[in-house]
Amino acid sequence: MLKLLIKLFIHDSENCNEPRVRTAYGTLCGVYGIILNLILFAGKYAAGLISGSVAIIADAFNNLSDAGSSVITLLGFALAGRKPDPEHPFGHGRIEYITGLAISVIIILVGADLGKNSVEKILHPTPVEAGLLPALILVAAIAVKIYISFYNRAIGKKINSSIMQATALDALTDTISTFVVLISMAVSYFFKINIDGWAGLFVAMFIIYAGYSAAKDTIAPLLGSAPDPEFVRSIEETVMAHEEILGIHDLFVHDYGPGRVFISLHAEVNGHGDFFGLHDVVDSAETELKEKYGCLATIHMDPIDSSNPETNKLRDDVLTKLHEEISEEIRIHDFRVVPGPSHTNLIFDAAVPVDFRLSDAKLESQIKEIVSSSFEHCFAVVNIDRITA
């Protein structure tokens, strides 16, 4: 059914890097999700009234909160798809994360309220009428929720949407909570034991946990989480595929929302090469990154003296010494040798992971001491770079 709707309403559906196409997918799946969750709410609520089960009613309101979440998702995709303006030159993509956080808060509040009602049912139990019709409604609801999880996961992966991936996970957890309610009905029917309140409390805790997990996934990109290592590796491979580029460093990935990623990096090239030819190579690398990953890339060209064997050997010797005496995590770049009448300055950047054990001041002090004691008449002029990739 959804595939047919995609063909009817989404043109150029394979071009998922386009914000317009992402917004169309989000809108279609949002509306589809609202309709399905409202049907589930009506069915479960009716089953809850027939059986008098607080657990079924709790599960029904979980679906109603899912429908409300889909409304907010629709709003989020619509706002996130707005074009850049003077006040927001990088677009409005992060609104998608904000709406995801709002959905998470709603889910947690719904879970807390249902938990309160379930505790009251535990303290003051009322009879539950387990029948065939409520049971069949719950079985059908499980099948529908599995379907919702499947299509949200597939499309969320296709358009790289954290909200849709979270929706898929929420739908999957809903099937477990509904299954627990089904078990409580079976226990009541066959063994005459009323565990309805406990089942409702379990469902409420499940809802709260799902909201917490979704909130965690949306807060991370808002705060500026580290890029996916696999994504960083792909960028490096794409750029380094050009033989004129000898090395890269200072790679940064800026996330302004799904489909709005900006990349900046420094590419080392032969300082004695053809300037215009090398500039064309860098331009080609930027274009490839845009076409491959649907993001804007800015590459700064760093000329290095790659043809000087003495400079290259000195650079390798310094790096080896730093690996031996401090850590193999250290990388160096922008290495230059500036000789003087009394000493030679070795000027370079030392790149270490953002969580490196030494402070910048301590690391700089150790590097200077190692260089001055290991290489005659040499002093280090070093800048410390903290990198996430």
N, C-alpha and C positions, 0 to 999 in steps of 0.2 A: 504493500500500500504506500509506504513512505517513498519507495523508489519511483513510483508513478507520480507522486506529488512533486518530487525533485525534478523530474523531467518536464512537468507542466509549468512549474513556477520559478525554477532557477535556471537561467540561461548561462552558458559558459561555466557549468557546474564543476569542471575539473580545474579551473584556474583559482585554486583556494588561497593563493597569496594575496589576491585582490580583496581589500576591505569590503567592497560592495558584495562580493560573492559570499564572504564570511557572514556578513550581516543577513543576507538572504537565507543562508543555512540556519543561522540562529533564530531568525523570525519563524521560519517554517517549523523547525523542531519545537520551538517554544509554544506555538499555537497547538500543534499536534499533542504535545505533552499536557497542556491545559485541558484539552478535550478528554483525553484518556484518564487523567487523574480525577476530573469531575465525575466521570462515569463510575470510577472505582469508589469515590467517596459516597456517591448516592447508593451504590450497591452494598457497600460495607455498613453504612449507617442504617440502612433498612434491615440488614442482617443483625446488627447490634440491637435494634429496637425489638425485633422479633424474639431474639434469644435473651435479651436483658444483660448482655455481656459488656462490661466496661472495657475489656481488652479489645473487642471488635470495634467499639466506638472510638477507642484511642487510636487504633489502626486506621480507622476511617478519617479521623482528623489529621493523621499523618499524611494521608493522600491529599487532603484539602490544603495543607501547608505546602505540599509539593506543587499544587496548582498555583498557589500564590507565588511560590518561588519562580515558576515559569513565567508569570506576569512580569516579575522584576527582571528576569533574564531577558525577556523581550525588550523592556525599557533599556536595559544595559547595552544590548547589541545596537539598538537604535541610536543611543547617545554616543557609544564608542565609534560608530561608523561615520560620525560627522567629520567634515573635512577640517584640516588645520586652519587656524585663524591667527591673527596677530598676537592674541593673548596665550594661545596654545600652539606654537609653531610646529610641535611634533605630534599633533593630533590629540584625540581624546580617548585613545585605546585603553588607558588604565581605568577608565570608568567601568570596564568589564570586570576588573578585579574588585572594585568598590561594590558593585552590585552583587558580586559573589559573596563578599563579606556580609552584606545586608541579608542575603538569603540564609547564610549560616546562623546569624543571630536569631532570625525568625524561627528556624528549625529548633534551636536550643530552647527558646522561650516556649514553643509548643510542647516540646518534650518535658520541660519542667512542670507545665500546667497539667499535662496528662499524668505525670508521675504523682502529683499531689492527689488527683482523683483516684488513682490506683491504690495509694496508701489508705485512703478513706474506705475503699472497697475491701481492703485487707482487714481493717479494723472493724468494719461493719458489713460483712458479706451478705449478699442477696442471692437468691436462687438464679441459676442460669439454665435456660431451656435450650439444650443442644438438639438441633434438628438437621434434617438432610439439606434443606434449602440454604441455611446460613453456611453450611460446610461447602456446598457446591459453589457458592458465591466466593468464598475464600480461595478455593482451588483455582477458579477462573482468574481471580485477582493476582495470584502468584504467577500464572502464565503471562498475564498482561505486563506485570512488572519485569519479568525476565526479558520480554520483548522490548520494553522501554530502555532497560539497561543496555541491551545489545545495540540498539540503533544509536543511542547517545554515545556509547563508547566508540563505535565505528566512525561516526561523523565528528566527534570530538577529536579523535586522533587525526582524522583527515584534514580538519581546519585548524588544528593545534589550539583547541579551546579548553582551558582549565575548568571553566564553568560546566561545560558539557561532560567532561570526564568526571567531575564531582557529582553531577546529576546521575551519571551511569552508576557510580558507586553507591549513591543514596538509594537508587532503585533496587540494586542488588541486596542491600541490607534490608530494604523493605520486605523482600521475599522471605528473608529469614524471620523477621518479626511476625509476618503473617502466618508463617509455618508454625511458630511457637503458639500463636493464638489458636490455630487449628488443633494442635496437640492438646491444649487446655480444654477445648470442647470435647475431644475424644476421651480425655480422662474423666471429665464430668459425666459423659454419657455412659461409659462402660464401667467406671469404678465409683461413681457417685461421690467424687471428691471435688470440691470447689477450689480450684487454683486460679480462678479468673483474675482476681486482684494482683496476684503475683505475676501472671502472664502480662497483664497491663503494665505493671512496673518494669518488667523486663523490656517491653516494647518502648516505654518512655526512656529508659536508660540507653537503649539502642539509638533512639532518635537524637538524644543529646550528644552521644559519641559521634554520630554521623555529622551533626552540626559543627562539632569541635574540629573534626578532621577536615571538613570543607573550609572552615575559617583559617586553619593553619596553611592550607594550600593557596589561599588567596592573599593572606598577609605577607607571605614570603616574597612574591614579586613586587608588592607595593614597597617593601622595605629595601629592595634591591638585592635579590638573591644572586648567587654565583651562577654563571652560565653552565649549561650542560656540558660536561667534559667531552662527550662525543661530538657535540656541535663545534666546540673549539678545535677538536682534532680535525674535523672535516674542513674547517676554515683554513687551518694550517696546510693541509694537504692540497687544497685548491690553489692557494697562493704559491706554495713551494713547487708546484708542478711546472712553473715557469723557471727554466734553468738560469735565466738572468738574475733572478732573485736568490741571493745567497743565504739569507736568514731573515727571520721576523722576530719582533719583540714589541713590548708595550701594546699588546692586543687587549682591547676593551670591547665588551658587548653591552650596549645600552638598550634596555627593554622598556619601550613606551606603550606596551600593550600587545596582545597577539596580532601578528602580521605587521608590526611596526617596530622592527628591530634595527638598530644602527650599530655598525661595526667600525672601529678605527684601529689601525695598527701601523707600525713602522716596518718598512721593508728595506733590508740592506742590499745595496747594489755596488757594482764595481765603480769606484770613484774616477777611474780613468776610461770608462766606457762612453759610448755615444749618448749624450744627455737626452736628446729628442727620442732616440730609439728606446731608451730605458723608461722614459716617461710614457711612451706608448704601451710598453709591457705592463706598467703599473695600472694604466687606464683599463687595459684588457682584464686584469685581475679583478678590478673593482666591478666591471660589467658582469663577469662570471659569478661573483658573489651575489650580485643583485638577481641574476637570472636563476641561480640555484636555490637561494634561500629566501627570495622575496624581501630582501633588506637593503638598506643603503649602506655603502661602504666607503670609507675615506682612508686612503693609504698614503702615509708620509714616506717619501723616498730618502733613505739615509745612505749617502755615499761612504764607502769604506775603502781602505787601501789594501785590497785583497791580493795585489801582485807583489807586495813586499814580503819576502820570506822571513826576514828578521822580525818584523812586526807580528807576523802570523805565529812564529815560534814563541815569541815572548808572551803573546796572548794565551797560547796553549799552556805554556809553563805556569803562568799566573793562575789559570783556571785549575790546573792539576794541583797546585799547591793549596789553593783554597778548598778544594775537595778533600785533600788529605788532612788538613788541619782544622777545618770548620765543619763543612757539610757538603755532600754531593748534590744537595738541592739547589746550590748556588749556580746561577747562570750569569754570564757577563756579556755585554754588548756595547756598541759605540766605543770600541777600544781604540785609543789614539796614543801615540808616543810623541812627546814634545821634549826634545833634548835641549839642555842649557849648559852654560859654562861650568857649573858646579855639580849639577845633578840632572836627572831625566825624570820628567813627570809622566806617569802612566795614568791617563784619564779614561775612566770607563764607568758604566753603570753596572751595579750588581743586583740582579733580580732574585728575590726569594719569595716563597709562599706567604700569603697574608698572615698566617698563623705561625710564622717562623719563631723559634724559641727565644732568639736574641732580640733585644731592642735595636732600633736603627743606629743609635749612638754607639752601643756596644759592638755591633757588627762592623760598623765603619772603623772603629778604633782597632779591632782585631785585624781587619784587612790591611789597614795602613801599616800596622806593626809587622805583619807577615811579609808584605812587599818590601819594606825597608830593610828587613833582616835577611831576606832570601835573595834579593837582587841588588847587586852593588850599585851605589849611587842612584838608586831609583826611589821615587816617592809616589804614593798613590793619591790621586784626586778622584774620590769615588762618590757616586750618588746611589743611594739605596732605593730600589723599587720594590714595593709590595704588590704581588700579582695574585689574581684568583685563578688564572688558567695556566 
